[in-house]
Amino acid sequence: MKTSNQTESRITKKDINSVFWRAFTINASFNYERQMSQGFVYSMLPVLKKLYPDKEQMKEALKRHSEFFNVTPMASTLVMGITAAMEEQNARNREFDVNSINAVKASLMGPLSGIGDSVFWGTLRPLAGGIACSLALTGNVLAPIIFLLLFNVPNVLCRYYCMHMGYKMGTSFLGQLEKSGIMQKVFSAASIIGLLVIGGMVASMVSVNLGLSIGSGETAISINDVINGIMPKMLSLLATLGIFRLIRKGMKVNYILVGIIVLSILGTWIGIF
């Protein structure tokens, strides 16, 4: 296997900067099925077009990055940089494990979102808003401009340096792993972490509550409590697996969403939910 240092880089600084500018649109087509995936694909296009002139390879790359993706927008460029380095390795080496690309992306979503949300949404935005509000109360017309500067200057700088750092770190990191022979172990660990992240999202984001109960009055026992007593979030897991099976069979997501809405309305009316 060739390392990154054994082959001249196909990706230039101009390509990386193009991804950086496009990354500002990552929320432009946000949806509740795959969230930021379309914005991620659009941002990565300059790199993907450079690496995959073959139409079939390009289709596979676009399909690969159309999977679920969600992270704090300011930290998204770090993932893009690392992904660009991995895609470059995949374009060079036929033995590269292409599944590891999405595994690494999935493993980074949770940690980066935790840090990014805390720094930007939980700290920087309230701080900038507080300073701007205090200025506005004194009649200072520069208050909104101060707010935009305090929030967006760190925002833009973080995106820019994370983009370039992610690519450089990804390239050198992959090269070191190739030399040491532990790449497969790292990617297997990333796959496991990615599955853990997805499992945590199922437990926290999918809610199925039954309104049925055994008995009546104060002695009534909720069936939902009984099921959660056996295995917490069992209904959420079964619902997710059921939807996943329908998607695997080729059912359109819109039909599934309509079915869920109709089932919820009927279940609430009957008293099941």
Backbone as CSV, one residue per row, in Angstrom:
resi,resn,N_x,N_y,N_z,CA_x,CA_y,CA_z,C_x,C_y,C_z
1,MET,0.840,-1.200,0.000,0.000,0.000,0.000,0.881,1.258,0.000
2,LYS,0.554,2.184,-0.791,1.328,3.422,-0.858,0.838,4.402,0.192
3,THR,1.756,5.091,0.765,1.387,6.112,1.736,1.132,7.430,1.031
4,SER,0.590,8.375,1.806,0.278,9.681,1.251,1.533,10.380,0.747
5,ASN,2.649,10.143,1.417,3.871,10.847,1.094,4.562,10.279,-0.148
6,GLN,4.114,9.093,-0.623,4.757,8.452,-1.748,4.149,8.900,-3.072
7,THR,3.092,9.638,-3.038,2.423,10.086,-4.247,2.097,11.565,-4.117
8,GLU,2.302,12.292,-5.188,2.007,13.724,-5.153,0.522,13.950,-4.934
9,SER,0.195,14.918,-4.089,-1.193,15.189,-3.759,-1.953,15.688,-4.981
10,ARG,-3.156,15.133,-5.183,-4.001,15.583,-6.279,-4.804,16.819,-5.876
11,ILE,-5.026,16.972,-4.579,-5.848,18.064,-4.073,-4.962,19.273,-3.773
12,THR,-5.338,20.418,-4.297,-4.568,21.642,-4.089,-5.201,22.511,-2.993
13,LYS,-4.467,23.535,-2.586,-4.999,24.474,-1.597,-6.237,25.178,-2.127
14,LYS,-6.286,25.419,-3.430,-7.453,26.036,-4.051,-8.680,25.153,-3.902
15,ASP,-8.501,23.838,-4.061,-9.621,22.904,-3.898,-10.142,22.920,-2.463
16,ILE,-9.207,22.936,-1.516,-9.594,22.954,-0.110,-10.329,24.247,0.230
17,ASN,-9.861,25.373,-0.325,-10.543,26.651,-0.091,-11.934,26.666,-0.715
18,SER,-12.092,25.997,-1.854,-13.414,25.916,-2.484,-14.389,25.170,-1.584
19,VAL,-13.897,24.091,-0.964,-14.741,23.343,-0.026,-15.091,24.219,1.174
20,PHE,-14.118,25.000,1.654,-14.342,25.895,2.790,-15.472,26.884,2.503
21,TRP,-15.438,27.537,1.344,-16.479,28.514,1.018,-17.837,27.845,0.842
22,ARG,-17.859,26.686,0.233,-19.122,25.982,0.034,-19.707,25.489,1.362
23,ALA,-18.839,25.270,2.347,-19.296,24.736,3.639,-20.258,25.670,4.359
24,PHE,-20.269,26.951,3.990,-21.199,27.894,4.617,-22.655,27.579,4.242
25,THR,-22.850,26.758,3.225,-24.209,26.405,2.783,-24.634,25.039,3.310
26,ILE,-23.933,24.487,4.286,-24.196,23.118,4.720,-25.616,22.930,5.266
27,ASN,-26.217,24.010,5.767,-27.593,23.928,6.286,-28.646,24.361,5.267
28,ALA,-28.217,24.656,4.038,-29.134,25.213,3.049,-30.234,24.236,2.649
29,SER,-29.942,22.945,2.652,-30.955,21.945,2.286,-31.159,20.948,3.426
30,PHE,-31.159,21.471,4.657,-31.343,20.632,5.843,-32.688,19.909,5.763
31,ASN,-32.686,18.620,6.046,-33.933,17.846,6.047,-33.908,16.865,7.205
32,TYR,-35.083,16.377,7.587,-35.179,15.531,8.778,-34.928,14.068,8.489
33,GLU,-34.604,13.736,7.261,-34.242,12.353,6.943,-32.733,12.155,7.086
34,ARG,-31.947,13.021,6.408,-30.492,12.875,6.433,-29.793,14.158,6.865
35,GLN,-30.581,15.127,7.282,-30.115,16.373,7.866,-29.112,17.117,6.977
36,MET,-27.818,17.141,7.278,-26.884,17.976,6.521,-26.234,17.268,5.327
37,SER,-26.703,16.090,4.983,-26.002,15.290,3.976,-25.874,15.990,2.632
38,GLN,-26.948,16.631,2.166,-26.894,17.290,0.859,-25.953,18.489,0.872
39,GLY,-25.936,19.215,1.978,-24.982,20.313,2.107,-23.550,19.810,2.137
40,PHE,-23.344,18.659,2.754,-22.010,18.057,2.807,-21.556,17.656,1.405
41,VAL,-22.462,17.032,0.640,-22.137,16.620,-0.727,-21.774,17.834,-1.578
42,TYR,-22.590,18.886,-1.488,-22.331,20.103,-2.271,-20.972,20.702,-1.908
43,SER,-20.652,20.709,-0.629,-19.380,21.284,-0.183,-18.194,20.482,-0.705
44,MET,-18.330,19.158,-0.776,-17.219,18.287,-1.163,-17.043,18.151,-2.671
45,LEU,-17.952,18.712,-3.453,-17.908,18.522,-4.910,-16.584,18.929,-5.564
46,PRO,-15.949,20.061,-5.209,-14.673,20.409,-5.858,-13.615,19.321,-5.711
47,VAL,-13.564,18.703,-4.544,-12.589,17.635,-4.303,-12.993,16.358,-5.029
48,LEU,-14.263,15.995,-4.945,-14.727,14.756,-5.567,-14.563,14.790,-7.083
49,LYS,-14.856,15.935,-7.696,-14.690,16.062,-9.150,-13.224,15.933,-9.550
50,LYS,-12.351,16.425,-8.699,-10.913,16.356,-8.979,-10.406,14.911,-8.856
51,LEU,-10.922,14.192,-7.898,-10.433,12.836,-7.632,-11.081,11.766,-8.506
52,TYR,-12.330,12.000,-8.913,-13.066,10.967,-9.635,-13.599,11.487,-10.978
53,PRO,-12.731,11.546,-11.988,-13.212,11.950,-13.326,-14.119,10.894,-13.955
54,ASP,-13.966,9.643,-13.509,-14.828,8.571,-14.011,-16.235,8.712,-13.437
55,LYS,-17.253,8.652,-14.298,-18.640,8.893,-13.877,-19.121,7.878,-12.852
56,GLU,-18.763,6.614,-13.028,-19.217,5.576,-12.098,-18.608,5.773,-10.715
57,GLN,-17.331,6.110,-10.669,-16.686,6.378,-9.383,-17.285,7.612,-8.725
58,MET,-17.612,8.606,-9.549,-18.223,9.826,-9.018,-19.600,9.509,-8.431
59,LYS,-20.373,8.666,-9.096,-21.688,8.282,-8.585,-21.571,7.600,-7.234
60,GLU,-20.576,6.708,-7.115,-20.366,6.008,-5.848,-19.993,6.981,-4.737
61,ALA,-19.156,7.964,-5.077,-18.742,8.962,-4.072,-19.928,9.809,-3.628
62,LEU,-20.759,10.239,-4.579,-21.936,11.051,-4.240,-22.909,10.248,-3.381
63,LYS,-23.090,8.985,-3.736,-23.983,8.116,-2.963,-23.433,7.906,-1.562
64,ARG,-22.118,7.761,-1.471,-21.460,7.520,-0.179,-21.695,8.681,0.781
65,HIS,-21.635,9.893,0.270,-21.762,11.066,1.136,-23.192,11.580,1.242
66,SER,-24.125,10.841,0.681,-25.540,11.184,0.843,-26.136,10.543,2.089
67,GLU,-25.306,9.816,2.842,-25.766,9.204,4.081,-25.975,10.268,5.156
68,PHE,-26.661,9.889,6.221,-26.973,10.809,7.326,-25.707,11.490,7.837
69,PHE,-25.806,12.808,8.015,-24.686,13.559,8.577,-25.229,14.761,9.341
70,ASN,-24.725,14.963,10.538,-25.150,16.110,11.340,-24.062,16.448,12.354
71,VAL,-23.610,17.683,12.326,-22.582,18.140,13.249,-22.711,19.656,13.361
72,THR,-22.160,20.234,14.412,-22.160,21.695,14.532,-21.535,22.301,13.272
73,PRO,-22.238,23.197,12.564,-21.732,23.718,11.286,-20.307,24.259,11.358
74,MET,-19.953,24.902,12.462,-18.613,25.487,12.567,-17.527,24.413,12.605
75,ALA,-17.874,23.218,13.056,-16.899,22.127,13.143,-16.964,21.193,11.943
76,SER,-17.908,21.442,11.047,-18.105,20.529,9.914,-16.904,20.500,8.981
77,THR,-16.173,21.607,8.888,-15.041,21.651,7.962,-13.901,20.729,8.394
78,LEU,-13.795,20.447,9.690,-12.771,19.495,10.144,-13.058,18.115,9.562
79,VAL,-14.336,17.722,9.587,-14.738,16.431,9.005,-14.508,16.445,7.495
80,MET,-14.808,17.571,6.864,-14.615,17.667,5.408,-13.141,17.525,5.038
81,GLY,-12.261,18.141,5.835,-10.832,18.044,5.559,-10.331,16.619,5.682
82,ILE,-10.722,15.951,6.753,-10.317,14.554,6.953,-10.906,13.671,5.859
83,THR,-12.167,13.926,5.508,-12.818,13.150,4.453,-12.118,13.346,3.117
84,ALA,-11.695,14.578,2.821,-10.970,14.846,1.577,-9.680,14.034,1.509
85,ALA,-8.970,13.959,2.642,-7.737,13.175,2.684,-8.023,11.687,2.470
86,MET,-9.098,11.198,3.060,-9.449,9.788,2.911,-9.914,9.478,1.485
87,GLU,-10.666,10.394,0.894,-11.090,10.194,-0.493,-9.879,10.187,-1.430
88,GLU,-8.891,11.010,-1.111,-7.674,11.022,-1.918,-6.953,9.685,-1.825
89,GLN,-6.909,9.119,-0.626,-6.305,7.803,-0.449,-7.090,6.737,-1.215
90,ASN,-8.402,6.844,-1.177,-9.242,5.871,-1.880,-9.038,5.955,-3.388
91,ALA,-8.863,7.186,-3.914,-8.647,7.359,-5.347,-7.301,6.797,-5.792
92,ARG,-6.335,6.772,-4.870,-4.999,6.270,-5.205,-4.883,4.756,-5.065
93,ASN,-5.519,4.229,-4.035,-5.270,2.846,-3.640,-6.532,2.007,-3.762
94,ARG,-6.527,1.014,-4.608,-7.687,0.154,-4.818,-7.989,-0.717,-3.604
95,GLU,-6.993,-0.920,-2.745,-7.181,-1.757,-1.562,-7.731,-0.972,-0.368
96,PHE,-7.918,0.303,-0.557,-8.425,1.147,0.534,-9.849,0.725,0.896
97,ASP,-10.127,0.629,2.204,-11.465,0.248,2.679,-12.385,1.454,2.605
98,VAL,-13.222,1.507,1.555,-14.068,2.675,1.325,-15.113,2.859,2.428
99,ASN,-15.510,1.761,3.090,-16.496,1.858,4.171,-15.967,2.639,5.363
100,SER,-14.651,2.742,5.468,-14.059,3.453,6.597,-14.323,4.958,6.529
101,ILE,-14.617,5.476,5.339,-14.836,6.923,5.195,-16.071,7.352,5.978
102,ASN,-17.187,6.671,5.736,-18.406,7.009,6.474,-18.310,6.605,7.944
103,ALA,-17.518,5.573,8.233,-17.336,5.161,9.628,-16.636,6.264,10.421
104,VAL,-15.617,6.864,9.835,-14.900,7.951,10.499,-15.800,9.175,10.633
105,LYS,-16.565,9.480,9.584,-17.501,10.615,9.652,-18.494,10.421,10.797
106,ALA,-19.059,9.225,10.902,-20.047,8.955,11.946,-19.428,9.035,13.340
107,SER,-18.178,8.582,13.469,-17.524,8.599,14.783,-17.169,10.014,15.231
108,LEU,-17.030,10.941,14.288,-16.667,12.324,14.635,-17.883,13.190,14.939
109,MET,-19.063,12.775,14.494,-20.254,13.618,14.659,-20.539,13.937,16.121
110,GLY,-20.565,12.928,16.966,-20.902,13.127,18.374,-19.921,14.011,19.119
111,PRO,-18.621,13.661,19.130,-17.652,14.478,19.870,-17.571,15.915,19.379
112,LEU,-17.546,16.113,18.048,-17.448,17.478,17.516,-18.700,18.290,17.804
113,SER,-19.859,17.641,17.759,-21.103,18.354,18.064,-21.136,18.768,19.529
114,GLY,-20.662,17.890,20.405,-20.631,18.227,21.825,-19.755,19.440,22.106
115,ILE,-18.580,19.468,21.483,-17.666,20.595,21.678,-18.199,21.843,20.979
116,GLY,-18.606,21.678,19.711,-19.061,22.827,18.919,-20.299,23.491,19.496
117,ASP,-21.280,22.693,19.910,-22.503,23.263,20.487,-22.206,24.018,21.769
118,SER,-21.321,23.456,22.590,-20.992,24.106,23.862,-20.258,25.428,23.640
119,VAL,-19.304,25.432,22.703,-18.490,26.630,22.487,-19.282,27.722,21.771
120,PHE,-19.930,27.354,20.645,-20.562,28.378,19.807,-21.987,28.711,20.241
121,TRP,-22.831,27.691,20.414,-24.228,27.962,20.768,-24.409,28.228,22.255
122,GLY,-23.649,27.516,23.087,-23.845,27.648,24.531,-23.023,28.731,25.192
123,THR,-21.919,29.155,24.560,-21.031,30.139,25.185,-20.892,31.412,24.351
124,LEU,-20.400,31.276,23.127,-20.085,32.455,22.313,-21.326,33.260,21.934
125,ARG,-22.388,32.575,21.500,-23.586,33.322,21.090,-24.233,34.079,22.250
126,PRO,-24.444,33.447,23.436,-25.001,34.220,24.558,-24.088,35.372,24.998
127,LEU,-22.771,35.122,24.941,-21.827,36.176,25.331,-21.913,37.361,24.365
128,ALA,-21.904,37.065,23.065,-22.006,38.131,22.061,-23.356,38.841,22.158
129,GLY,-24.410,38.058,22.389,-25.743,38.646,22.521,-25.854,39.533,23.750
130,GLY,-25.240,39.107,24.859,-25.286,39.898,26.086,-24.581,41.231,25.932
131,ILE,-23.403,41.199,25.298,-22.652,42.445,25.077,-23.423,43.371,24.137
132,ALA,-23.983,42.787,23.062,-24.732,43.595,22.100,-25.987,44.197,22.738
133,CYS,-26.671,43.421,23.579,-27.885,43.929,24.241,-27.564,45.075,25.193
134,SER,-26.468,44.937,25.913,-26.088,46.011,26.846,-25.762,47.298,26.090
135,LEU,-25.148,47.156,24.919,-24.858,48.330,24.100,-26.135,48.926,23.517
136,ALA,-27.062,48.034,23.109,-28.325,48.494,22.526,-29.146,49.268,23.551
137,LEU,-29.110,48.846,24.814,-29.881,49.516,25.863,-29.375,50.931,26.125
138,THR,-28.114,51.161,25.799,-27.564,52.508,25.961,-27.761,53.356,24.708
139,GLY,-28.403,52.771,23.686,-28.675,53.511,22.460,-27.563,53.457,21.437
140,ASN,-26.605,52.542,21.614,-25.493,52.428,20.672,-25.959,51.739,19.390
141,VAL,-25.875,52.429,18.258,-26.364,51.884,16.990,-25.448,50.790,16.441
142,LEU,-24.274,50.654,17.016,-23.336,49.630,16.547,-23.582,48.270,17.201
143,ALA,-24.577,48.178,18.077,-24.830,46.937,18.814,-24.985,45.713,17.905
144,PRO,-25.840,45.759,16.856,-25.978,44.575,15.999,-24.697,44.226,15.257
145,ILE,-23.927,45.263,14.878,-22.663,44.998,14.183,-21.666,44.334,15.128
146,ILE,-21.633,44.795,16.381,-20.756,44.196,17.391,-21.118,42.722,17.598
147,PHE,-22.425,42.451,17.645,-22.873,41.062,17.822,-22.390,40.186,16.667
148,LEU,-22.586,40.665,15.441,-22.196,39.890,14.265,-20.690,39.657,14.227
149,LEU,-19.912,40.674,14.605,-18.462,40.525,14.601,-17.994,39.549,15.681
150,LEU,-18.531,39.701,16.895,-18.113,38.837,18.009,-18.429,37.374,17.738
151,PHE,-19.540,37.132,17.043,-19.920,35.745,16.782,-19.281,35.194,15.508
152,ASN,-19.225,36.006,14.467,-18.832,35.480,13.165,-17.334,35.464,12.908
153,VAL,-16.575,36.334,13.540,-15.121,36.281,13.349,-14.552,34.950,13.859
154,PRO,-14.862,34.526,15.110,-14.408,33.192,15.535,-15.019,32.072,14.694
155,ASN,-16.259,32.256,14.252,-16.949,31.277,13.422,-16.175,31.014,12.126
156,VAL,-15.845,32.095,11.413,-15.152,31.969,10.126,-13.736,31.429,10.315
157,LEU,-13.035,31.935,11.322,-11.672,31.469,11.573,-11.644,29.980,11.919
158,CYS,-12.596,29.550,12.730,-12.673,28.143,13.108,-12.917,27.271,11.882
159,ARG,-13.832,27.685,11.024,-14.130,26.920,9.812,-12.899,26.823,8.906
160,TYR,-12.202,27.951,8.738,-11.058,27.980,7.820,-9.923,27.079,8.316
161,TYR,-9.509,27.286,9.569,-8.371,26.528,10.079,-8.717,25.054,10.290
162,CYS,-9.959,24.759,10.644,-10.370,23.357,10.773,-10.341,22.650,9.427
163,MET,-10.708,23.377,8.362,-10.689,22.805,7.015,-9.279,22.371,6.627
164,HIS,-8.330,23.272,6.750,-6.947,22.972,6.354,-6.282,22.012,7.340
165,MET,-6.569,22.178,8.627,-5.989,21.281,9.620,-6.519,19.863,9.440
166,GLY,-7.810,19.746,9.130,-8.406,18.432,8.925,-7.773,17.698,7.766
167,TYR,-7.529,18.411,6.663,-6.914,17.767,5.499,-5.470,17.371,5.798
168,LYS,-4.688,18.279,6.389,-3.291,17.973,6.693,-3.186,16.855,7.723
169,MET,-4.023,16.926,8.739,-4.010,15.903,9.783,-4.443,14.560,9.211
170,GLY,-5.467,14.593,8.360,-5.956,13.354,7.764,-4.921,12.707,6.885
171,THR,-4.208,13.505,6.095,-3.200,12.956,5.184,-2.043,12.329,5.954
172,SER,-1.474,13.060,6.912,-0.342,12.537,7.677,-0.763,11.381,8.569
173,PHE,-1.976,11.494,9.125,-2.475,10.446,10.011,-2.630,9.126,9.260
174,LEU,-3.218,9.196,8.065,-3.401,7.986,7.268,-2.065,7.399,6.838
175,GLY,-1.119,8.278,6.512,0.199,7.788,6.121,0.884,7.037,7.253
176,GLN,0.801,7.561,8.467,1.403,6.900,9.622,0.733,5.564,9.915
177,LEU,-0.593,5.529,9.758,-1.304,4.283,9.993,-0.918,3.212,8.974
178,GLU,-0.750,3.633,7.723,-0.361,2.679,6.685,1.004,2.077,6.979
179,LYS,1.926,2.923,7.433,3.270,2.445,7.738,3.273,1.495,8.931
180,SER,2.462,1.783,9.918,2.444,0.964,11.134,1.620,-0.308,10.980
181,GLY,0.748,-0.361,9.971,-0.052,-1.559,9.738,-1.272,-1.689,10.624
182,ILE,-1.705,-0.607,11.279,-2.861,-0.706,12.180,-4.083,0.028,11.620
183,MET,-4.051,0.343,10.304,-5.153,1.102,9.711,-6.485,0.380,9.885
184,GLN,-6.508,-0.925,9.608,-7.758,-1.671,9.688,-8.316,-1.676,11.110
185,LYS,-7.416,-1.756,12.107,-7.869,-1.731,13.495,-8.495,-0.386,13.854
186,VAL,-7.871,0.688,13.364,-8.410,2.017,13.637,-9.772,2.187,12.988
187,PHE,-9.908,1.753,11.739,-11.167,1.900,11.033,-12.251,1.005,11.624
188,SER,-11.860,-0.173,12.130,-12.833,-1.033,12.812,-13.333,-0.360,14.085
189,ALA,-12.400,0.267,14.813,-12.798,0.998,16.025,-13.709,2.159,15.671
190,ALA,-13.398,2.846,14.563,-14.247,3.962,14.126,-15.643,3.473,13.765
191,SER,-15.724,2.290,13.149,-17.029,1.717,12.798,-17.847,1.427,14.047
192,ILE,-17.179,0.885,15.065,-17.864,0.578,16.317,-18.374,1.856,16.977
193,ILE,-17.535,2.889,17.007,-17.943,4.165,17.599,-19.110,4.763,16.823
194,GLY,-19.041,4.647,15.494,-20.131,5.155,14.665,-21.446,4.466,14.969
195,LEU,-21.398,3.158,15.152,-22.615,2.419,15.495,-23.132,2.817,16.877
196,LEU,-22.221,3.067,17.806,-22.631,3.521,19.138,-23.322,4.882,19.065
197,VAL,-22.780,5.768,18.227,-23.397,7.090,18.054,-24.801,6.954,17.494
198,ILE,-24.949,6.104,16.470,-26.262,5.894,15.864,-27.227,5.281,16.871
199,GLY,-26.736,4.327,17.669,-27.583,3.723,18.696,-28.042,4.733,19.727
200,GLY,-27.136,5.627,20.118,-27.510,6.684,21.056,-28.529,7.641,20.473
201,MET,-28.415,7.913,19.185,-29.382,8.794,18.523,-30.763,8.157,18.476
202,VAL,-30.806,6.844,18.254,-32.097,6.134,18.248,-32.769,6.262,19.610
203,ALA,-31.983,6.066,20.669,-32.547,6.125,22.024,-33.009,7.523,22.407
204,SER,-32.311,8.550,21.925,-32.628,9.918,22.335,-33.601,10.630,21.408
205,MET,-33.634,10.238,20.128,-34.431,10.979,19.151,-35.713,10.273,18.722
206,VAL,-35.806,8.967,18.939,-37.007,8.212,18.554,-37.817,7.912,19.813
207,SER,-39.057,8.339,19.839,-39.907,8.150,21.013,-41.204,7.448,20.620
208,VAL,-41.458,6.309,21.228,-42.712,5.559,21.012,-43.317,5.284,22.377
209,ASN,-44.468,5.872,22.669,-45.124,5.707,23.963,-46.528,5.147,23.768
210,LEU,-46.806,4.040,24.427,-48.124,3.427,24.358,-49.011,3.970,25.467
211,GLY,-50.265,4.236,25.117,-51.210,4.746,26.110,-52.045,3.657,26.741
212,LEU,-51.785,2.401,26.409,-52.560,1.277,26.941,-52.131,0.946,28.363
213,SER,-53.037,0.410,29.113,-52.740,0.030,30.494,-53.548,-1.199,30.878
214,ILE,-53.066,-1.908,31.889,-53.750,-3.088,32.413,-54.417,-2.698,33.726
215,GLY,-55.722,-2.945,33.835,-56.469,-2.560,35.027,-57.037,-1.160,34.872
216,SER,-57.549,-0.625,35.964,-58.150,0.708,35.919,-57.905,1.436,37.239
217,GLY,-58.115,2.747,37.186,-57.935,3.544,38.395,-56.490,3.664,38.807
218,GLU,-56.267,3.798,40.117,-54.919,3.988,40.634,-54.070,2.732,40.536
219,THR,-54.721,1.584,40.387,-53.970,0.320,40.315,-53.593,-0.050,38.880
220,ALA,-53.948,0.796,37.917,-53.657,0.503,36.516,-52.140,0.474,36.278
221,ILE,-51.733,-0.499,35.487,-50.310,-0.659,35.158,-50.102,-0.293,33.687
222,SER,-49.240,0.658,33.442,-48.966,1.094,32.073,-48.142,0.036,31.338
223,ILE,-48.631,-0.352,30.155,-47.895,-1.320,29.340,-46.551,-0.738,28.909
224,ASN,-46.528,0.556,28.674,-45.280,1.218,28.281,-44.221,1.073,29.371
225,ASP,-44.639,1.197,30.646,-43.693,1.047,31.758,-43.208,-0.391,31.875
226,VAL,-44.102,-1.346,31.598,-43.721,-2.758,31.658,-42.662,-3.068,30.607
227,ILE,-42.881,-2.575,29.373,-41.930,-2.827,28.288,-40.593,-2.165,28.581
228,ASN,-40.623,-0.915,29.067,-39.367,-0.233,29.400,-38.663,-0.884,30.579
229,GLY,-39.430,-1.532,31.447,-38.833,-2.262,32.557,-38.074,-3.488,32.086
230,ILE,-38.570,-4.107,31.018,-37.881,-5.259,30.438,-36.625,-4.817,29.704
231,MET,-36.794,-3.790,28.850,-35.666,-3.243,28.101,-35.972,-1.789,27.759
232,PRO,-35.279,-0.826,28.365,-35.546,0.594,28.069,-35.391,0.896,26.586
233,LYS,-36.330,1.677,26.058,-36.314,2.102,24.654,-36.468,0.950,23.668
234,MET,-37.063,-0.158,24.118,-37.266,-1.289,23.220,-38.165,-0.909,22.044
235,LEU,-39.246,-0.160,22.324,-40.175,0.238,21.270,-39.493,1.162,20.259
236,SER,-38.627,2.031,20.730,-37.884,2.924,19.829,-36.989,2.115,18.898
237,LEU,-36.332,1.093,19.458,-35.463,0.234,18.658,-36.265,-0.537,17.620
238,LEU,-37.394,-1.121,18.031,-38.219,-1.903,17.107,-38.782,-1.016,15.993
239,ALA,-39.198,0.200,16.354,-39.721,1.128,15.343,-38.635,1.492,14.336
240,THR,-37.414,1.752,14.828,-36.303,2.096,13.932,-35.951,0.939,13.012
241,LEU,-35.879,-0.263,13.563,-35.572,-1.445,12.746,-36.663,-1.708,11.719
242,GLY,-37.927,-1.464,12.109,-39.034,-1.649,11.172,-38.950,-0.677,10.000
243,ILE,-38.656,0.590,10.302,-38.514,1.597,9.240,-37.309,1.278,8.361
244,PHE,-36.225,0.840,8.989,-35.027,0.469,8.225,-35.331,-0.676,7.265
245,ARG,-36.104,-1.642,7.712,-36.463,-2.780,6.858,-37.318,-2.316,5.668
246,LEU,-38.236,-1.402,5.907,-39.073,-0.873,4.817,-38.228,-0.135,3.783
247,ILE,-37.245,0.634,4.267,-36.366,1.362,3.347,-35.527,0.377,2.537
248,ARG,-35.031,-0.691,3.200,-34.239,-1.699,2.499,-35.052,-2.393,1.418
249,LYS,-36.350,-2.511,1.633,-37.216,-3.153,0.640,-37.580,-2.218,-0.511
250,GLY,-37.159,-0.967,-0.415,-37.375,-0.034,-1.509,-38.551,0.897,-1.346
251,MET,-39.207,0.887,-0.188,-40.336,1.790,0.019,-39.843,3.226,0.121
252,LYS,-40.537,4.156,-0.516,-40.149,5.555,-0.509,-40.342,6.160,0.883
253,VAL,-39.399,7.032,1.247,-39.415,7.636,2.581,-40.671,8.472,2.794
254,ASN,-41.132,9.158,1.744,-42.345,9.976,1.873,-43.551,9.125,2.263
255,TYR,-43.660,7.942,1.674,-44.765,7.039,2.018,-44.661,6.591,3.476
256,ILE,-43.430,6.331,3.919,-43.228,5.908,5.305,-43.632,7.023,6.263
257,LEU,-43.238,8.263,5.950,-43.589,9.402,6.804,-45.102,9.603,6.879
258,VAL,-45.761,9.506,5.720,-47.222,9.634,5.706,-47.856,8.519,6.529
259,GLY,-47.323,7.308,6.393,-47.847,6.178,7.162,-47.695,6.390,8.658
260,ILE,-46.550,6.934,9.079,-46.318,7.200,10.505,-47.305,8.233,11.024
261,ILE,-47.529,9.289,10.222,-48.469,10.332,10.632,-49.881,9.775,10.771
262,VAL,-50.322,9.007,9.763,-51.667,8.409,9.803,-51.798,7.451,10.977
263,LEU,-50.768,6.619,11.183,-50.791,5.666,12.296,-50.841,6.382,13.639
264,SER,-50.100,7.487,13.756,-50.094,8.257,15.006,-51.465,8.866,15.292
265,ILE,-52.099,9.409,14.235,-53.421,10.019,14.422,-54.458,8.972,14.810
266,LEU,-54.447,7.835,14.092,-55.407,6.768,14.398,-55.146,6.180,15.767
267,GLY,-53.852,5.991,16.101,-53.509,5.427,17.407,-53.901,6.324,18.543
268,THR,-53.740,7.654,18.362,-54.159,8.609,19.394,-55.675,8.626,19.544
269,TRP,-56.378,8.546,18.419,-57.849,8.563,18.432,-58.404,7.305,19.114
270,ILE,-57.817,6.164,18.832,-58.270,4.901,19.415,-57.831,4.790,20.876
271,GLY,-56.673,5.399,21.185,-56.172,5.328,22.557,-54.957,4.437,22.706
272,ILE,-54.371,4.017,21.572,-53.192,3.161,21.641,-51.970,3.977,22.058
273,PHE,-51.867,5.199,21.506,-50.720,6.063,21.836,-51.150,7.190,22.770
